[in-house]
Amino acid sequence: MPWIAPASIEAVARPLDADEALVAPFYRGKRGHPAGFGIAYREALMALDGDAGARGIFSTTTPFSVDVDDPNVLRDIDLPSDLRPE
């Protein structure tokens, strides 16, 4: 996710350092990337298979939300075509 500002990544990392278990950045009320996972989710993440990613974790847990002023957190990069500038 090359367009995410370093400050947004740092904003997600800070609560993890303070022992939050699950952190996500939000831009204008929409959850974005990257999500941050604490050690509590190690086993669940290790057990993931396929391309569903960590969606299941988010369906059962509300993340600690960090508001960022970075619309690029909403851009998801899964395919080379997703790398085209907007």
Residue frames as qw, qx, qy, qz and C-alpha x, y, z in Angstrom:
[[0.000, 0.890, 0.455, 0.000, 0.00, 0.00, 0.00],
 [0.594, 0.110, 0.013, 0.797, 2.50, 2.50, -1.27],
 [0.019, 0.616, 0.180, 0.767, 0.43, 5.65, -0.90],
 [0.592, -0.720, -0.362, 0.021, -0.26, 5.41, 2.83],
 [0.062, 0.845, -0.296, 0.442, 1.47, 8.23, 4.69],
 [0.504, 0.152, -0.711, 0.466, 4.12, 7.19, 7.23],
 [0.226, -0.227, 0.424, -0.847, 2.18, 9.20, 9.84],
 [0.796, -0.115, -0.150, -0.575, -0.83, 6.94, 9.31],
 [0.796, 0.076, -0.588, 0.126, 1.25, 3.82, 9.88],
 [0.236, 0.215, -0.598, 0.735, 2.71, 5.38, 13.00],
 [0.491, -0.238, 0.159, -0.823, -0.79, 6.30, 14.21],
 [0.895, -0.096, -0.326, -0.289, -1.74, 2.61, 14.01],
 [0.676, 0.182, -0.600, 0.386, 1.47, 1.44, 15.67],
 [0.059, -0.433, 0.445, -0.782, 1.23, 3.73, 18.72],
 [0.737, -0.305, 0.154, -0.583, -1.86, 2.07, 20.25],
 [0.927, 0.077, -0.366, 0.022, -0.35, -1.36, 19.60],
 [0.423, 0.366, -0.552, 0.618, 2.68, -0.26, 21.61],
 [0.316, -0.305, 0.418, -0.795, 0.23, 0.68, 24.39],
 [0.181, 0.002, 0.962, -0.203, -1.22, -2.89, 24.36],
 [0.674, 0.321, 0.082, -0.660, -4.30, -2.41, 22.18],
 [0.639, -0.026, 0.764, 0.087, -5.08, -5.76, 20.57],
 [0.450, 0.477, 0.637, 0.404, -6.63, -4.60, 17.29],
 [0.049, -0.643, -0.033, 0.764, -6.21, -1.17, 15.68],
 [0.478, 0.491, 0.581, 0.438, -7.51, 0.30, 12.43],
 [0.104, -0.209, 0.059, 0.971, -7.18, 3.70, 10.82],
 [0.259, 0.705, 0.656, -0.069, -10.35, 5.55, 9.87],
 [0.140, -0.058, 0.247, 0.957, -10.69, 8.29, 7.28],
 [0.404, -0.052, -0.128, -0.904, -13.96, 10.25, 7.44],
 [0.722, -0.095, 0.386, -0.566, -15.66, 7.39, 9.27],
 [0.917, 0.293, -0.211, -0.172, -14.51, 4.61, 6.93],
 [0.756, -0.482, 0.415, 0.157, -12.16, 1.90, 8.13],
 [0.545, 0.751, -0.358, -0.105, -8.97, 1.65, 6.14],
 [0.942, 0.042, -0.139, 0.301, -5.59, -0.03, 5.96],
 [0.537, 0.118, -0.833, 0.054, -3.29, -1.10, 7.47],
 [0.755, -0.577, -0.126, -0.286, -4.86, -2.84, 10.41],
 [0.141, 0.557, -0.718, 0.393, -2.62, -3.51, 13.37],
 [0.870, -0.291, -0.347, -0.193, -2.78, -6.73, 15.36],
 [0.314, -0.688, 0.572, -0.318, -1.36, -7.30, 18.80],
 [0.076, 0.308, -0.946, 0.067, 0.04, -10.58, 20.09],
 [0.546, 0.116, 0.632, -0.538, -3.44, -11.66, 21.19],
 [0.763, 0.498, 0.060, -0.407, -4.25, -12.36, 17.53],
 [0.037, -0.570, 0.779, 0.257, -1.09, -14.29, 16.71],
 [0.383, 0.040, 0.923, -0.003, -2.71, -17.72, 16.61],
 [0.526, 0.644, 0.457, -0.317, -5.77, -16.50, 14.69],
 [0.325, 0.810, -0.309, -0.379, -3.55, -14.85, 12.09],
 [0.142, -0.429, 0.871, 0.190, -1.32, -17.90, 11.78],
 [0.458, 0.224, 0.853, -0.111, -4.39, -20.04, 11.11],
 [0.475, 0.644, 0.047, -0.598, -5.65, -17.90, 8.21],
 [0.463, 0.013, 0.777, 0.426, -5.93, -19.59, 4.85],
 [0.333, 0.655, 0.613, 0.290, -7.08, -18.31, 1.49],
 [0.251, 0.334, 0.124, 0.900, -7.72, -14.74, 0.45],
 [0.349, -0.784, -0.475, -0.196, -10.35, -13.80, 3.06],
 [0.232, 0.505, -0.364, 0.748, -7.61, -12.31, 5.21],
 [0.149, -0.087, -0.716, 0.676, -8.52, -11.14, 8.68],
 [0.376, -0.325, -0.308, -0.811, -12.14, -10.24, 7.85],
 [0.660, -0.394, -0.636, -0.072, -13.37, -12.82, 10.34],
 [0.439, -0.217, -0.474, 0.732, -11.52, -11.12, 13.17],
 [0.073, -0.046, 0.002, -0.996, -13.16, -7.80, 12.31],
 [0.504, -0.345, -0.549, -0.570, -16.59, -9.45, 12.20],
 [0.682, -0.477, -0.548, 0.087, -16.30, -10.41, 15.87],
 [0.531, -0.464, -0.229, 0.671, -14.18, -7.60, 17.32],
 [0.165, 0.968, 0.156, 0.108, -14.38, -3.83, 17.18],
 [0.691, 0.192, -0.162, 0.678, -10.95, -2.33, 16.58],
 [0.291, -0.686, -0.143, 0.652, -9.48, 0.58, 18.45],
 [0.494, 0.746, 0.335, 0.294, -10.03, 3.34, 15.91],
 [0.405, -0.441, 0.105, 0.794, -7.48, 5.95, 14.95],
 [0.412, 0.863, 0.269, -0.113, -8.70, 8.91, 12.91],
 [0.529, -0.235, 0.362, 0.731, -6.21, 9.90, 10.22],
 [0.345, 0.789, 0.027, -0.507, -6.20, 12.65, 7.63],
 [0.100, -0.411, 0.790, 0.443, -5.04, 10.31, 4.86],
 [0.778, 0.294, 0.044, -0.553, -7.54, 9.21, 2.20],
 [0.493, 0.460, -0.720, -0.163, -5.02, 6.67, 0.94],
 [0.274, -0.185, 0.874, -0.355, -5.79, 4.37, 3.86],
 [0.717, 0.307, 0.364, -0.509, -8.97, 3.53, 1.94],
 [0.607, 0.562, -0.473, -0.304, -7.04, 2.25, -1.09],
 [0.827, -0.242, 0.505, -0.049, -6.63, -1.53, -1.04],
 [0.339, 0.626, -0.631, -0.307, -3.91, -3.07, -3.17],
 [0.828, -0.080, 0.533, -0.152, -4.61, -6.68, -4.12],
 [0.795, 0.405, 0.373, 0.253, -3.70, -6.79, -7.81],
 [0.473, -0.093, 0.236, 0.844, -1.10, -5.06, -9.98],
 [0.065, 0.592, 0.486, 0.640, -3.93, -3.11, -11.61],
 [0.404, -0.829, -0.376, 0.088, -4.73, -1.60, -8.20],
 [0.567, -0.385, 0.028, 0.727, -1.40, 0.24, -8.36],
 [0.274, 0.545, 0.377, 0.697, -2.65, 2.67, -10.98],
 [0.098, -0.126, -0.319, 0.934, -2.75, 6.22, -9.61],
 [0.120, 0.689, 0.702, -0.134, -6.19, 7.67, -9.02]]
